[in-house]
Amino acid sequence: ESLCSSYFLRRPRDDGTRYMGTATASAATDPHFRQFDIDKWFHFQGTGDFSVLTVHQVVNEDPIFSLQGRMFEYQVWPGASWHTEIAFGNPSKLAFNLDGSSGGFKVYQTLPQLPQADITGQLQNGQYWMIEQDGETAVLIRNGNQLIATFAKSGVSLIADIYDQFSNRPEINYINYCVQVPRSFANKTRGLFGILDGDGTLKHYGRGDTNPQLSGIRDGAELYDLLQSWKVENTESLFFNPNMGGKRQADDFSPIFFDNLNITDEQMEFC
């Protein structure tokens, strides 16, 4: 009994009331974005490289996890754009590119100070691959055209699927993805996925904003400016795509909207 008392003194019983789960945000198709703790989606028909999510230990300091999306206009459907690549990881330590632009499954390890390396061969289907570098550990698992990645320092997990067979448009290749972020990072996330605050309200933050623009936005130009502010800047880019001749960013950052866009309550809070 005395030994049990000593044990529970150091490791007290936990009934689960202190458990903090994860929050999920996602992006799909052309593309629709769903922010944390929200069951509604918003459209963003942008082109270029955008900061989808950054996770910070201290707000306004360098992130310990970053997720960036590269979107190109799909010429067959003018006004629609698709995620063809994503870049993700701990920006200063260990990062990766998932490339779905050719319809295949290609993964590159990228770091600002190192050349990109094709690591697709290390990701055998149905198996995991673990890599450690500069105090960060990442585990990557491949399941067909699906990639699952977890980072130890932040505890963030990413699940991404490359779709290379659209039901009636086989030439479309795009990436759907979602992230799970520990709730201990409440109010410490930024980007198109918004700020993890748990209140379940759709809102849009521009880069540097402290107060959100709520879903009552009615002006397309206002939404354009807010979302465009999250374009990836040269100094923060995690992209390095050899198929683009080493260009670190897409040329055009201007979001593309459908003609005569009329933003209604349903359009802002739906999807």
C-alpha positions, -999 to +999 in steps of 0.1 A: +000+000+000+028+024+009+044+017-025+011+024-043+008+057-024+043+067-035+035+058-071+003+078-072+020+107-056+043+109-086+017+097-111-017+107-099-048+090-113-063+108-143-100+104-150-096+120-184-111+154-175-078+171-182-074+155-216-072+179-245-078+164-279-070+177-314-087+201-337-091+194-374-091+217-404-092+207-441-091+217-477-107+198-506-113+199-544-113+233-560-106+242-531-130+245-503-115+253-469-129+243-435-115+261-405-110+246-370-141+234-352-164+246-380-187+224-400-191+250-428-168+256-457-157+287-477-144+289-513-110+303-522-104+303-560-068+315-557-036+309-577-001+309-563+014+297-530-005+305-498+001+300-461-026+276-451-015+271-415+013+281-391+015+268-355+035+288-330+047+282-295+047+320-291+026+341-314+046+364-337+077+342-333+088+317-359+064+287-363+072+252-353+049+238-380+039+253-413+016+241-441+016+259-475-006+252-505+003+257-542-028+263-563-030+266-601-060+276-623-076+247-640-079+258-676-108+235-685-129+251-658-119+288-659-121+304-625-115+271-606-081+263-590-067+232-575-040+222-550-013+206-571+013+206-543+016+212-506+047+219-485+047+212-448+069+206-418+091+224-392+104+253-414+138+256-398+145+219-393+126+194-415+102+200-443+086+181-472+068+187-505+040+164-517+037+168-555+006+157-572+009+178-603+017+149-626-009+126-611+017+104-595+030+103-559+062+123-554+076+134-521+107+157-517+126+166-485+133+203-486+151+227-464+161+264-470+199+255-466+199+222-484+190+210-520+158+191-524+160+153-523+135+129-538+125+105-510+096+088-528+117+056-529+119+055-491+082+056-487+072+020-496+034+015-497+020+003-464+052+011-445+064+040-424+096+060-426+111+080-397+136+108-400+153+129-373+170+162-378+180+191-355+158+179-327+127+174-349+113+139-356+089+132-384+071+099-392+057+095-428+034+067-438+023+059-474-010+042-482-013+042-520-017+078-530-023+089-494+005+103-472+002+105-434+028+126-416+033+134-379+058+158-363+070+152-328+079+188-317+044+202-325+023+170-324+007+181-356-005+154-380-013+157-417-033+134-440-031+141-477-046+123-507-036+127-544-066+123-567-056+114-602-089+100-614-118+124-613-150+107-622-157+126-655-124+145-658-095+120-657-070+148-666-075+166-632-049+159-605-053+176-572-046+171-535-071+170-506-057+172-471-065+178-435-045+186-404-050+177-367-035+202-342-033+197-304-057+221-286-028+232-264-021+255-294-053+274-289-050+310-303-016+301-316-024+292-352-026+315-383-032+312-420-062+303-442-073+277-417-078+305-392-072+308-355-079+278-333-102+293-307-129+267-304-159+291-307-172+275-339-177+307-358-165+312-394-142+341-396-114+354-418-081+369-406-057+387-428-020+385-422-012+406-391-048+410-381-058+406-344-095+410-349-114+387-373-136+396-402-168+376-394-188+357-420-209+389-425-185+400-452-205+410-483-179+425-506-159+402-528-130+427-529-128+427-491-126+389-490-100+390-518-077+413-499-080+392-467-072+359-484-046+373-507-026+386-477-017+350-469+004+346-501+037+329-493+066+354-491+100+345-505+117+342-471+091+317-457+086+295-488+090+258-482+085+249-519+111+236-542+097+219-572+123+206-598+095+204-624+093+241-623+129+247-629+136+255-592+111+284-590+103+288-553+069+304-560+041+305-586+041+338-605+005+348-600-008+354-565-041+370-575-072+350-563-095+341-591-133+344-585-161+333-607-176+361-629-203+382-612-196+367-578-225+376-554-215+366-519-246+357-499-251+343-464-252+308-478-221+312-499-201+325-470-212+299-445-218+268-465-199+246-487 
